[in-house]
Amino acid sequence: MSPFHQILGNNLVANVTNFTVWFAITFWIFIETQSVFATGMVAGIFLVFTAAFGIWLGAIVDHNSKRLAMMGSSLVSFVFYLAAIAMVLLEPEGAFSDAFSAYLWVFVLIVMLGVIAGNIRSIALPTIVTILMPEDERDKANGLVGMVTGIGFLTTSVISGFLVAWGGMYLVLLLALAATVVVFFHLFFLRLNEGRPVPVDGQPSEPKRVDIAGTIAVIAAVPGLFALIFFATFNNFLGGIFMALLDAYGLSLVSVEIWGLLFGVLSTAFIASGIIISRTGLGKNPLKTLLLVNLIVWTTCCFFTIQPSLWLLVGGCFIWMFFGPYAEAAEHTTLQKVVPLERQGRVFGFAQSVEQAASPLTAFLIGPYTQFVVIPFMTDGAGADTIGDWFGTGPDRGIALVFTVAGLVGVLVTIIALNSRPYRQLSAFYAGRPEAEVGSAEGPTPA
């Protein structure tokens, strides 16, 4: 296996380990406390930590060997998981069954810090693609990264519930410790030529700090790059609707057992798209691919809940998951070319912080809004009177209306982005030619 494929496999094991712990603690805390508030807090902690630590973790990646950064990630996760398993063994009677127990939430924070330490890998991996892969092969390599993400998602969905059922968090953490040791020592013996730049005499070396201002300056120096990050942020803002409402809508149509099985099977869409990208790439302009993919996804969002049909829901979710890796690979491929390697970790970390901050905000806002405004509107309000005859009425149709409106907004914003000056600027910059060469006769789309 090439070093890149070994790194990919190593990341697969590490990602499955960390995300299994995250999924498992969500299941486990509900079983222990029977509190939806507690499970929501776990999701909120994960997303807030992801947003808060992104830039800092990116600085670690930039200022160190990528291999050593990932080894450090595993070491930190191991320490936190070890502390967590000690808390399981020393638990005061009933501490984990009280949703407001300080002992429980210290335990949750320790576990989640172990999970978040793994985010160094999600920042380091695209920089490794830049280092190891020729420029014209990076989109395909990013497709493999998306495939690994899909395999990890599918595996995690399947095994986390079983582990909690068989042995609770003790078994989950015990296996996490073992897997973390394996990936650490695999990296320890792996030799990776990163080609790190040698300092030139007479030139000051870059300070080893987070340097948010410098990162913003690098992003601002690339025409249209801020617009790309904010477009991805807006997509995540709308994507928070899926986080908040998809499970509720799915469970209005099928039982929890069927919904869990369906979601696991649908996760194979991640794998399929990753394989296709690794064979065909993303085309000459990944940015155009990103926007066209978003147009498809948001158009689907307009219709997959238009009627209370399980098959419409399954088809819509498959399309959503299938094109997700395309969007992620397109964004990574663009950043890998237009951002200097020595700054890529911080830029990827900045993008992760900004983009990931959007989803929890929507999730926290859209749930109450749907519950107290949209559902009454579609149950016995003006919406039910106006469109209820063909759209349907009731709580599930209120949720469905939110998805439809989100899809319409997403389509509108994507069309605006396709016709925007930042899109033309960044496309031209990516292609290595001035914006004036982007054919005005052909509209906003570069040749």
Backbone torsions as a table, in degrees:
resi	resn	phi	psi	omega
1	MET	NA	142.9	176.2
2	SER	-71.2	159.0	176.8
3	PRO	-55.2	-37.3	-179.9
4	PHE	-62.9	-44.3	-179.3
5	HIS	-68.1	-32.6	176.4
6	GLN	-68.2	-41.0	176.2
7	ILE	-62.1	-40.1	179.9
8	LEU	-62.1	-46.1	178.6
9	GLY	-64.2	-40.1	178.2
10	ASN	-61.6	-43.5	178.2
11	ASN	-65.7	-33.9	177.8
12	LEU	-60.3	-48.1	-179.1
13	VAL	-64.1	-43.8	-179.2
14	ALA	-64.6	-42.6	-179.1
15	ASN	-65.5	-43.6	177.7
16	VAL	-59.5	-41.7	-179.8
17	THR	-61.9	-52.6	-175.4
18	ASN	-67.5	-41.5	-177.9
19	PHE	-75.9	-26.2	172.5
20	THR	-64.2	-40.9	176.7
21	VAL	-61.8	-42.5	-179.7
22	TRP	-64.0	-50.8	178.9
23	PHE	-59.8	-43.5	-175.1
24	ALA	-63.6	-42.5	-178.0
25	ILE	-68.7	-28.5	175.5
26	THR	-66.3	-46.9	177.9
27	PHE	-63.3	-46.6	-173.6
28	TRP	-63.3	-41.8	-175.9
29	ILE	-68.7	-30.1	175.4
30	PHE	-70.9	-41.6	178.6
31	ILE	-61.8	-41.0	-176.9
32	GLU	-73.6	-40.4	-171.7
33	THR	-107.4	-18.7	-174.2
34	GLN	56.5	33.5	-175.7
35	SER	-117.2	118.5	174.2
36	VAL	-68.5	-33.2	176.2
37	PHE	-56.0	-43.2	-177.5
38	ALA	-65.1	-43.9	179.9
39	THR	-65.3	-37.5	176.8
40	GLY	-63.8	-37.5	178.7
41	MET	-65.5	-36.3	178.0
42	VAL	-62.3	-46.3	178.1
43	ALA	-61.9	-41.5	179.5
44	GLY	-64.4	-41.3	178.6
45	ILE	-61.3	-43.6	-179.9
46	PHE	-60.5	-48.2	-175.5
47	LEU	-70.8	-37.4	177.5
48	VAL	-66.6	-42.9	177.6
49	PHE	-62.7	-41.2	179.2
50	THR	-60.5	-45.3	179.7
51	ALA	-67.9	-38.5	-174.4
52	ALA	-73.3	-35.4	-172.7
53	PHE	-95.5	-6.9	-172.2
54	GLY	-56.2	-51.3	-177.2
55	ILE	-65.1	-41.8	179.9
56	TRP	-63.8	-43.9	177.8
57	LEU	-65.2	-34.9	177.0
58	GLY	-62.6	-37.8	177.2
59	ALA	-64.5	-38.1	176.7
60	ILE	-61.0	-42.8	-180.0
61	VAL	-64.2	-43.3	-177.8
62	ASP	-66.1	-37.1	-170.8
63	HIS	-93.9	5.2	-178.3
64	ASN	-139.9	164.7	170.4
65	SER	-56.6	136.4	-179.7
66	LYS	-62.0	-39.8	179.0
67	ARG	-62.3	-45.1	179.8
68	LEU	-67.4	-35.0	177.4
69	ALA	-61.9	-41.9	179.6
70	MET	-70.5	-35.7	175.2
71	MET	-63.9	-41.3	176.9
72	GLY	-62.3	-37.5	176.3
73	SER	-58.3	-46.4	179.9
74	SER	-65.1	-39.3	-179.4
75	LEU	-64.4	-43.7	179.3
76	VAL	-65.0	-43.4	177.1
77	SER	-58.9	-42.2	-179.4
78	PHE	-60.1	-45.0	-178.5
79	VAL	-62.4	-44.9	-179.8
80	PHE	-67.1	-40.8	178.5
81	TYR	-65.5	-36.6	177.6
82	LEU	-64.6	-43.5	177.1
83	ALA	-63.1	-37.2	-179.4
84	ALA	-67.4	-41.9	-179.3
85	ILE	-67.8	-30.2	174.9
86	ALA	-65.2	-38.7	177.9
87	MET	-66.4	-34.2	175.9
88	VAL	-62.3	-44.2	-177.3
89	LEU	-70.5	-28.3	-176.1
90	LEU	-102.5	12.5	-174.2
91	GLU	-57.5	125.9	170.7
92	PRO	-64.8	149.2	-175.5
93	GLU	-57.1	125.0	176.9
94	GLY	81.1	1.5	-175.8
95	ALA	-65.5	-32.4	-176.8
96	PHE	-87.2	-7.9	-179.4
97	SER	-96.4	-5.7	179.4
98	ASP	-100.8	115.3	-176.4
99	ALA	-64.4	-14.9	-178.8
100	PHE	-113.8	19.3	178.9
101	SER	-75.8	129.5	177.3
102	ALA	-62.2	-38.0	179.5
103	TYR	-60.4	-42.5	179.3
104	LEU	-61.1	-45.0	-173.9
105	TRP	-77.6	-27.0	169.5
106	VAL	-64.0	-42.9	177.1
107	PHE	-59.5	-46.5	-179.9
108	VAL	-61.0	-44.6	-179.6
109	LEU	-62.3	-41.4	179.5
110	ILE	-64.1	-45.3	179.1
111	VAL	-61.9	-45.0	-177.4
112	MET	-67.9	-31.5	174.4
113	LEU	-65.2	-36.5	174.6
114	GLY	-63.5	-39.1	178.0
115	VAL	-67.8	-45.4	-176.1
116	ILE	-65.0	-31.8	177.1
117	ALA	-56.4	-28.7	177.8
118	GLY	-68.8	-14.8	179.2
119	ASN	-66.4	-18.5	173.3
120	ILE	-55.8	-35.7	-178.2
121	ARG	-67.5	-39.9	-178.9
122	SER	-67.6	-22.0	175.5
123	ILE	-87.3	-39.9	-177.1
124	ALA	-71.0	-34.4	-173.1
125	LEU	-61.1	-46.9	177.8
126	PRO	-64.1	-28.4	176.0
127	THR	-71.3	-32.0	175.9
128	ILE	-67.5	-36.5	174.3
129	VAL	-58.9	-43.0	178.0
130	THR	-59.7	-42.5	-175.7
131	ILE	-71.6	-44.6	-169.0
132	LEU	-92.6	-22.2	-172.3
133	MET	-108.9	139.5	172.5
134	PRO	-60.7	153.4	-174.3
135	GLU	-55.9	-39.3	-176.8
136	ASP	-79.4	-0.3	178.1
137	GLU	-112.0	-2.5	-173.4
138	ARG	-68.2	-35.5	179.9
139	ASP	-63.0	-38.4	178.7
140	LYS	-68.1	-40.2	177.4
141	ALA	-63.6	-38.7	177.3
142	ASN	-65.1	-30.2	173.3
143	GLY	-62.9	-39.4	176.5
144	LEU	-65.3	-36.8	176.4
145	VAL	-61.4	-43.0	176.8
146	GLY	-62.6	-37.2	178.1
147	MET	-64.0	-42.7	178.3
148	VAL	-61.6	-40.6	176.6
149	THR	-59.9	-42.3	179.5
150	GLY	-64.9	-43.4	178.2
151	ILE	-61.7	-42.2	179.1
152	GLY	-62.8	-41.9	179.9
153	PHE	-62.8	-46.2	-179.0
154	LEU	-62.9	-46.5	-177.9
155	THR	-63.3	-44.5	-179.7
156	THR	-61.3	-43.0	-179.4
157	SER	-59.5	-35.4	-175.0
158	VAL	-79.9	-44.5	-167.2
159	ILE	-90.6	-25.7	-171.5
160	SER	-63.9	-43.1	179.6
161	GLY	-62.8	-40.8	179.6
162	PHE	-64.7	-40.6	-179.1
163	LEU	-63.8	-42.0	178.5
164	VAL	-64.0	-40.4	-179.5
165	ALA	-66.1	-37.8	-176.1
166	TRP	-79.9	-38.1	-173.3
167	GLY	-147.4	12.9	178.8
168	GLY	62.5	-161.5	-177.8
169	MET	-70.4	-21.3	177.4
170	TYR	-61.5	-48.3	-179.7
171	LEU	-66.8	-41.4	179.7
172	VAL	-58.7	-48.2	-177.3
173	LEU	-70.6	-34.0	178.0
174	LEU	-63.0	-46.5	178.0
175	LEU	-67.6	-34.7	177.6
176	ALA	-63.8	-40.5	177.2
177	LEU	-61.8	-44.7	-179.2
178	ALA	-63.4	-46.3	-179.3
179	ALA	-65.4	-36.8	179.8
180	THR	-65.7	-37.5	175.6
181	VAL	-63.3	-41.7	-179.1
182	VAL	-61.7	-48.8	-177.0
183	VAL	-69.3	-31.4	177.9
184	PHE	-63.1	-49.6	-176.3
185	PHE	-74.1	-27.1	173.2
186	HIS	-62.5	-44.3	176.9
187	LEU	-67.9	-34.2	-179.2
188	PHE	-59.7	-37.9	-178.1
189	PHE	-94.2	-3.2	179.7
190	LEU	-86.0	131.8	177.6
191	ARG	-101.1	124.6	-175.4
192	LEU	-129.8	118.1	178.9
193	ASN	-85.4	101.7	-176.2
194	GLU	-90.1	-9.5	177.1
195	GLY	57.2	41.5	-177.3
196	ARG	-65.4	139.9	-176.0
197	PRO	-64.6	142.9	177.8
198	VAL	-92.3	131.8	-179.8
199	PRO	-58.9	139.6	179.8
200	VAL	-95.0	135.0	179.9
201	ASP	-57.8	135.4	177.2
202	GLY	88.8	-10.1	179.0
203	GLN	-108.0	129.0	-179.0
204	PRO	-65.2	139.1	177.5
205	SER	-78.2	153.4	-178.4
206	GLU	-69.8	134.2	179.7
207	PRO	-64.3	140.2	-178.5
208	LYS	-88.2	80.1	178.6
209	ARG	-147.7	174.5	-176.7
210	VAL	-63.9	-46.5	174.1
211	ASP	53.9	63.9	179.5
212	ILE	-62.1	-40.9	-179.3
213	ALA	-61.7	-41.8	178.7
214	GLY	-65.0	-38.5	178.7
215	THR	-64.5	-43.2	178.1
216	ILE	-63.1	-38.3	179.1
217	ALA	-64.2	-39.6	178.1
218	VAL	-63.2	-43.7	179.5
219	ILE	-64.8	-42.8	-178.7
220	ALA	-65.7	-26.4	-178.4
221	ALA	-72.4	-16.2	179.1
222	VAL	-99.4	113.8	-177.2
223	PRO	-58.0	124.2	175.8
224	GLY	88.1	-4.6	-175.0
225	LEU	-71.6	-38.7	175.3
226	PHE	-59.5	-39.3	-179.9
227	ALA	-62.4	-38.8	178.0
228	LEU	-61.9	-45.9	-179.0
229	ILE	-64.5	-41.4	-179.3
230	PHE	-72.0	-29.9	174.8
231	PHE	-65.4	-44.3	177.0
232	ALA	-63.2	-36.0	177.3
233	THR	-64.1	-43.3	178.6
234	PHE	-63.2	-39.7	176.5
235	ASN	-60.7	-41.5	178.1
236	ASN	-67.3	-32.9	176.7
237	PHE	-59.9	-46.6	175.3
238	LEU	-69.4	-34.7	180.0
239	GLY	-63.0	-23.5	176.0
240	GLY	-60.8	-22.3	176.0
241	ILE	-63.8	-40.3	176.7
242	PHE	-62.9	-43.1	-179.8
243	MET	-59.6	-40.8	-174.2
244	ALA	-82.0	-33.7	-166.2
245	LEU	-120.3	-16.0	-172.6
246	LEU	-63.1	-44.9	-179.9
247	ASP	-61.9	-42.7	-179.8
248	ALA	-62.0	-41.1	179.9
249	TYR	-69.0	-43.9	178.8
250	GLY	-60.2	-40.8	-178.7
251	LEU	-73.9	-12.2	173.3
252	SER	-77.6	-13.8	-177.9
253	LEU	-107.5	-32.7	-176.7
254	VAL	-139.1	170.0	178.2
255	SER	-72.4	164.2	-178.5
256	VAL	-63.1	-34.6	180.0
257	GLU	-66.4	-45.1	179.9
258	ILE	-66.2	-40.3	-179.0
259	TRP	-64.7	-42.7	177.5
260	GLY	-62.0	-42.6	178.6
261	LEU	-65.3	-43.9	178.9
262	LEU	-60.1	-42.6	-177.8
263	PHE	-66.0	-37.1	176.6
264	GLY	-64.4	-43.6	179.3
265	VAL	-66.0	-41.6	-179.6
266	LEU	-64.1	-23.9	179.1
267	SER	-63.8	-17.5	176.5
268	THR	-63.6	-17.3	176.5
269	ALA	-61.6	-36.3	175.9
270	PHE	-57.9	-44.3	-176.7
271	ILE	-67.7	-43.8	-179.4
272	ALA	-60.6	-46.0	-178.3
273	SER	-67.9	-36.3	177.3
274	GLY	-61.1	-41.4	178.6
275	ILE	-64.3	-43.9	-179.1
276	ILE	-63.6	-44.7	179.2
277	ILE	-61.8	-39.9	-178.9
278	SER	-66.0	-19.6	178.2
279	ARG	-95.9	-39.7	-171.0
280	THR	-106.2	-18.6	-176.7
281	GLY	76.8	-163.2	-175.0
282	LEU	-119.8	5.5	-178.0
283	GLY	89.0	179.6	-175.7
284	LYS	-72.4	-24.7	-178.0
285	ASN	-126.7	89.6	-179.5
286	PRO	-58.0	-29.5	-179.7
287	LEU	-64.8	-40.8	175.8
288	LYS	-62.5	-41.3	177.3
289	THR	-60.1	-42.3	179.7
290	LEU	-58.2	-46.8	-177.1
291	LEU	-71.2	-38.5	178.1
292	LEU	-65.6	-38.8	176.5
293	VAL	-61.3	-42.7	178.4
294	ASN	-64.2	-35.9	177.9
295	LEU	-62.6	-41.7	178.2
296	ILE	-64.8	-46.4	-175.9
297	VAL	-64.3	-45.6	-177.5
298	TRP	-73.4	-30.0	173.1
299	THR	-64.0	-41.7	175.9
300	THR	-60.4	-40.4	-179.5
301	CYS	-61.9	-27.3	178.4
302	CYS	-66.2	-28.3	-168.0
303	PHE	-117.4	-15.4	-170.2
304	PHE	-75.5	-11.0	172.6
305	THR	-118.5	18.0	-174.6
306	ILE	-64.5	-26.3	173.3
307	GLN	-136.1	152.5	-178.6
308	PRO	-74.4	73.4	-176.2
309	SER	-120.6	128.1	177.1
310	LEU	-63.6	-37.2	-177.2
311	TRP	-70.0	-37.1	173.4
312	LEU	-62.4	-41.6	179.6
313	LEU	-64.0	-46.2	-179.8
314	VAL	-62.5	-45.3	179.2
315	GLY	-62.3	-42.5	179.1
316	GLY	-64.5	-43.1	179.1
317	CYS	-64.8	-37.4	179.1
318	PHE	-63.4	-45.2	179.4
319	ILE	-63.2	-43.5	178.7
320	TRP	-57.8	-47.0	-178.4
321	MET	-73.5	-34.5	-177.6
322	PHE	-65.0	-41.2	-175.4
323	PHE	-89.2	-9.4	177.3
324	GLY	-55.5	-50.9	178.2
325	PRO	-61.7	-29.7	176.0
326	TYR	-61.3	-47.1	-178.9
327	ALA	-63.8	-44.5	-178.7
328	GLU	-66.1	-44.1	179.9
329	ALA	-64.2	-37.5	179.8
330	ALA	-65.9	-42.8	178.4
331	GLU	-64.3	-44.4	-179.9
332	HIS	-64.0	-43.3	-178.9
333	THR	-62.0	-40.1	177.9
334	THR	-64.0	-48.7	-179.6
335	LEU	-63.2	-37.6	-178.8
336	GLN	-62.3	-28.6	-179.5
337	LYS	-88.7	-38.9	-170.0
338	VAL	-94.0	-11.7	-179.6
339	VAL	-108.2	132.2	176.9
340	PRO	-57.3	142.2	-176.3
341	LEU	-54.5	-41.7	-175.5
342	GLU	-67.1	-11.0	178.6
343	ARG	-113.3	-2.6	-172.2
344	GLN	-63.7	-37.7	-179.7
345	GLY	-59.0	-45.7	-179.1
346	ARG	-70.1	-35.4	178.3
347	VAL	-68.9	-44.3	175.7
348	PHE	-61.3	-40.1	178.1
349	GLY	-65.8	-40.9	176.9
350	PHE	-61.8	-46.3	179.1
351	ALA	-61.1	-41.4	179.0
352	GLN	-62.3	-42.7	-179.2
353	SER	-63.8	-48.2	-176.9
354	VAL	-68.0	-46.0	-175.4
355	GLU	-68.9	-40.8	-176.8
356	GLN	-73.4	-19.3	179.2
357	ALA	-70.1	-19.9	-173.2
358	ALA	-76.2	-44.2	-174.2
359	SER	-59.8	-48.4	-179.7
360	PRO	-64.3	-32.2	178.4
361	LEU	-61.5	-46.8	178.1
362	THR	-63.6	-44.1	-177.8
363	ALA	-58.7	-40.9	-179.6
364	PHE	-70.6	-31.7	-177.0
365	LEU	-85.3	-40.7	-169.4
366	ILE	-74.8	-29.7	179.9
367	GLY	-60.1	-57.7	177.6
368	PRO	-61.0	-38.6	-179.2
369	TYR	-63.2	-42.8	178.7
370	THR	-64.9	-43.6	-176.8
371	GLN	-64.4	-44.0	-169.8
372	PHE	-101.5	-12.2	-178.9
373	VAL	-119.6	-58.0	-171.1
374	VAL	-72.6	-43.2	-178.8
375	ILE	-62.5	-47.5	173.8
376	PRO	-60.8	-36.0	178.8
377	PHE	-59.1	-37.0	-177.4
378	MET	-100.3	2.2	178.6
379	THR	-98.6	-56.0	178.4
380	ASP	-141.4	21.4	-178.5
381	GLY	-103.4	-162.1	-175.7
382	ALA	-64.1	-33.6	179.4
383	GLY	-64.3	-43.6	178.3
384	ALA	-62.5	-39.1	179.8
385	ASP	-70.0	-33.6	-173.4
386	THR	-84.2	-50.3	-174.6
387	ILE	-119.9	3.1	-176.4
388	GLY	-61.5	-29.1	-177.8
389	ASP	-59.6	-37.3	-178.5
390	TRP	-111.3	-27.6	-178.4
391	PHE	-85.7	-28.5	-176.6
392	GLY	101.3	163.2	-179.6
393	THR	-130.2	163.1	177.5
394	GLY	114.7	174.6	-177.6
395	PRO	-58.6	-41.5	-178.6
396	ASP	-65.3	-33.3	179.7
397	ARG	-76.5	-24.4	171.5
398	GLY	-64.7	-44.8	176.6
399	ILE	-61.4	-43.3	-179.4
400	ALA	-59.8	-38.9	-179.7
401	LEU	-63.8	-37.0	178.4
402	VAL	-61.4	-43.2	178.1
403	PHE	-62.2	-43.3	-178.3
404	THR	-62.8	-45.4	179.9
405	VAL	-65.5	-40.7	177.7
406	ALA	-60.1	-40.8	178.2
407	GLY	-61.9	-43.3	179.0
408	LEU	-62.5	-42.6	178.2
409	VAL	-63.6	-43.0	179.7
410	GLY	-61.9	-42.1	177.9
411	VAL	-61.9	-45.5	-178.3
412	LEU	-61.8	-46.7	-178.5
413	VAL	-65.9	-37.9	179.5
414	THR	-66.2	-40.8	177.1
415	ILE	-62.4	-42.1	176.5
416	ILE	-60.8	-42.8	-179.9
417	ALA	-63.3	-39.9	179.5
418	LEU	-63.0	-25.8	-178.6
419	ASN	-105.0	15.5	-173.6
420	SER	-93.9	156.0	176.2
421	ARG	-64.9	-43.1	177.7
422	PRO	-57.5	-36.4	176.9
423	TYR	-61.8	-45.9	179.1
424	ARG	-64.1	-40.9	-178.8
425	GLN	-63.9	-48.2	-177.0
426	LEU	-69.4	-36.3	176.6
427	SER	-61.6	-43.7	179.2
428	ALA	-66.5	-41.8	179.0
429	PHE	-62.7	-42.1	178.4
430	TYR	-61.2	-40.8	-178.4
431	ALA	-77.2	-8.7	178.0
432	GLY	78.3	28.2	178.0
433	ARG	-138.2	156.3	-178.8
434	PRO	-66.2	157.3	-176.5
435	GLU	-58.1	-31.6	-176.5
436	ALA	-60.5	-23.3	-179.1
437	GLU	-79.9	-7.9	176.9
438	VAL	-75.8	115.1	-168.0
439	GLY	-58.7	112.9	178.2
440	SER	-66.9	-28.1	179.6
441	ALA	-68.6	-24.2	-179.0
442	GLU	-93.2	5.7	-177.9
443	GLY	82.5	-157.1	-172.8
444	PRO	-79.9	-9.3	-173.6
445	THR	-89.4	122.1	179.7
446	PRO	-67.2	157.3	177.5
447	ALA	-69.5	NA	NA
